[in-house]
Amino acid sequence: MSEITPSQTVGPFFAYGLAPKGRCQWDPNGSYSWKETVGDNLITPDATGQKIRIEGRVIDGDGKPINDAMIEIWQADSQGRYAHARGEQPRPNAKFTGFGRSATDKDGVYSFDTVKPGAVAGPNGARQAPHIVVCIFSRGMLRQIYTRLYFSDEAANASDQILALVSGDRRSTLIAHKEMRGALPVYRFDIRVQGDNETVFFDI
């Protein structure tokens, strides 16, 4: 008689080969040796548009940092085009994939260097406000969770059909707030996976 295979959590098993800048205790240098296939710097030499940085913390229901989470992002380029889109003319920034991955550090902090995405097509052909899809892998989860990052300085947020599905008192959990670090725009986006003011997650 066969038995059901027990469920397994999605972390914390991704330090080796998945999360960039992986750390380990038994390496004298404090890091693994491998060539990163995907990292937290999405900016390629041919990337066009406004270069930005995204920073934030991943915290649990008690407000404590989650130090072994992995964050993935997926976004359009500055013209609102995805790297995989079919039927489009070759893009001038063909090396920009719009996909990145960052591990959290001991304080639960993650970061990405990328370009600000443009508006993309949405339901009924309407344009969506510029946004980034964010996927979170973390200990204790049976599957990853998804959310969206919107930009605080985008007027298009007011007419975004997906953002409008979220109740008004929860939308702030999807907004990254802008600050300037010299000439570089930095958007702060904290992710709370449980508890009060939990980030809104989407059923995908």
N, C-alpha and C positions, 0 to 999 in steps of 0.2 A: 504494500500500500504506500503510495507516494504522499509526501507531505508538501505543504505550501512553503516555498522559500521565504524565510523571514525578511521583513523589510529592513532597509538600511538607510541611514541618514546620508545627506549629501556632503557632509564635512565632519571634522576637519581633515580631509585626506588629499588635499590638492596642492600641498606645498611644493612637491617635487614635479617640475615640468609644466605645471599649469599656471600658477601665480608668478608673475614677474618678480624679479629681485628676491627670489626665495631664500629663506634663512634656515640654517640648521645648526644644532649645537655641536655636532661631532666634526664639523669642518673647521680647521684652525682659522680660516678666513671668514667664517660665519655665513658662508653662502654656498649654494650648490654650483657646479660648473655645467652649464648647458647653454645652448644658443636659444634665445627666446624666440618662439614662433609668433607670439602676440604679447604686447606690452602695454604700458600706460601712456606712452607717447605716440599719438596717432598722426602727428604732423609729419608729412613726407615732403621731400624737396619740391614737389610739384603742387602741393596743396595750395589752394587759393582761399581767400576770405579772411575774416578776422580771427587771429589766433587768440585763444582763451585758455584759461586753466580752470578746472573743476576740482574743488576740494570739499571734503566732508568727513563725518564720523559715522560709523555704524554702531548703534547702541541698542541694548536690550530693554526689556520692560522695566527694569530697575534703574535705567539711566547709566548702566555700566558699559564700557566699551567692549565690543566683540573683536578680539584681537586675531581671529583666525578666519575671518570671512573673505570671500572673493567676490569682487564686483566686476560684472561685464557690462559694457555699453555698446549700443548699436545706433548709428545715426546717419543722416544724409549729409552730403557735402554742403558747402556754402550756397550752392544753387538749388538745393532741395532735391538732389539726385542720389539714389542709393547705388552702391557699387555693383550690386547684383542685377539691377534693373534690366529687363529685356526690351529689345526693340528701340533702344536709344542709340544715338550717335556716340561714337567713342568720346569719352570725357577727356578734357585736357589734363585733369588731375587723376589719371587712371591708377596711380599707385596708392591713392587715398582709399582705404577700405572702409572706414567708418566703424571699425570694430576694435575694441580694446579691452584690456583686463588689468585689474589692480588688486593686490592683496592688501588687507588692512594691517597696520603695524600694532605695536603693543598698546597704543592708545585708541585703537579702532579707526585710525585715520587712513583714508585712501585719497588718491588724486589722479587726474588725467590732464595731459596737455593735448589740445585738439583745436579744431576750428568751429566757430559757431555755425550750426546748421541752418539751412534755409527752410522756408515753408514747403511742405509736401502735400500731395493730394490726400483728401480725406473722404469721409462718407458723402455720397451724392455729388462728388466732384468738387466739394468745397475745399479750400485750402486750410490746412491745419497750422496752428502756430508753431514756430520752430521749437523742437523738443528733442530729447534724447531718451531712448528706451534703456532702462536700467534693470539688470538682473542680479539678484543677490543669492549667493550660495553661503550657507553658514551651518554651524554645528546644530544638531538637533532637528534639522528640517528633513522631511521625507522627500521634498522636491524644492527646487529653486522657486523664488518669488519674483514678480515683475512689477515695476512701477515706471513712471515717466518723470523726467526732469524738464520743467518749463523755466523760462528765463524771466526774471522780474521786470526787465526793461522792455518787454515786448507788448505793444498795444494789442497785437493779434490774439493775446490770451483771452480777451473779453469775448471773442466770437468763436473760439475753438470748440467744436462740437463734442470732443472727447472730454475736455476739461469741464464742460457744462454738465456732464453726467455726474460729476462729483458734487456732493452737497457743499454749499457755500462755506460752511464752517470747517471743512476738511481740505479745501483746495490749497491752502497755504502749505500743506505738507508736500506738495508737488512743485513748489516754486523755489528755484535757486536764486539767492540774493547776490547782487553784484557789488563788488568793491574794486577799486583800482589799486594795483600794486605797481607804481610807476606808470608805464604806458600799457601794462598788461591787465585786461579785465579778468578778475577772479570771481567765479560764481561758487557760493557756499551752498552745499546741499547735504544736510544731515539726514540719515536714514534711521528711523526708529522701528524696529521689527515687531514690537509689542507695546502694550500699555497705553498710558495717556498720550494723546497726540501722536498715535501710531501713524506712520506713513500710509497713504492709500496705496493698496496693491490691486493689480488687475488680474482677473481670471482669464488666462490665455489658453 
